[in-house]
Amino acid sequence: KFAMVAPDVQIEDGKGTILISSEEGETEANNHRKLSDFGIRNGTQLQADDFLQDYTLLINVLHSEDLEKDVEFEVVGDAPERIGPKPSEPTSRNISNGSDDGAQPSTSTGNQQ
């Protein structure tokens, strides 16, 4: 849901409990465990960090009984329209020879005397 490539997720509990690690095999034992096994409850905060994309999220876990059938979780809140790194913006000005005075090249084709 967050388009992370190599996430590290830890509980913001002051202990640095890591749930998911981008290091292969480091947190494999956590894959089949429930969030409640780690003491994660309504109001718990998680920090998700993707070093490869220079992208960090603070996630507030909130319990809800109002989810639709077969929906396990829902992402709500302030989120950018596009998640992940922004593409480089095209330059809007054409600068030649270090000059940006707005002068345009001559288009005259007549003979000058």
Secondary structure by P-SEA (a helix, b strand, c coil): cccccbbbbbbccccccccccccccccccccccccccccccccbbbbbbbccccbbbbbbbbbbccccccccccccccccccccccccccccccccccccccccccccccccc
